[in-house]
């Protein structure tokens, strides 16, 4: 115990985290792996963007941006997406961006929409939709057909959401400003797919926002997990039998991820579905001494030091 206390103190001094976070991560990953994890959080993550195929062909956009001096590299795991390897000026300050030809989005945030595997025949609910990147991605995959019901409670965030989907030419979205936890009360029939990118502590965002090393408490983790569970229950109740649900967070904390999945598996008739995406580490099934359902292993975790993305969690469920 003394050795671990010394290690926690050493890492707190070196990486400037709240002590409780270092202690959790040492217990979660082990002494050898935790240093790689913490070092990975210090590395810069490349900007990524998704081509808006509703507006432009990927190769045409690549040539236009290349001619402006942008050095781009295709992302193998997500079609029509690029890393920005070199930029003569901000990638968000081009004419092409203003015309809605692409949407700047982290690689990890592209995975949930892709994993949901939507079609032009689906009725889709995006439960926490602002600022709109995932909704725009879903609309592209649906070829602007079918229906996306996009929920957002915050007025300002809804304003930015509307602006983004308008800029990108999205036409199959009905935007609803309400708490997504109200979904079952709306009695919407035929919801075949739900995306729940849940509010979270954002501990996976430390590479882009180092203030999160000290700005979150364990109380915040418990508070977010209660909201996440409330939203998950609403999602499962609103989903039609045979429908699919993708749950994701930009958090590393098991209480916001694996615990949530384990809890809903115990309470509802659900099964975890393989993501069919060869990316990420398996979900954790033994966390802080607690044994979880083996099904949780089918979830995926992303880490900066392994995947060059923000920390992220994604899991797909089917209602049976």
Secondary structure, DSSP 4 states (H G I P E B T S, - for coil): -HHHHHHHHHHHHHH---HHHHHHHHHHH-HHHHHHHHHHTTSPPPPEEEE-TTT--HHHHHHHHHHTT-EEEE-TTSTTEEEEEE-SS-GGGSHHHHTTSEEE--HHHHHHHHHH---TT-EEEESS-TT-HHHHHHHHHTTT-SEEEEE---HHHHHHHHHHHHHTT--SEEEE-S-GGGGGGG------EEEEE-----GGGTTT-GGGGTS--HHHHHHHHHHHHHHHHHHHHHSPTT-EEEEEES---GGGTHHHHHHHHHHSSEEEE------SEEPPSEETTEE--GGGGGSEEE-HHHHSS--EEEEEEEE-
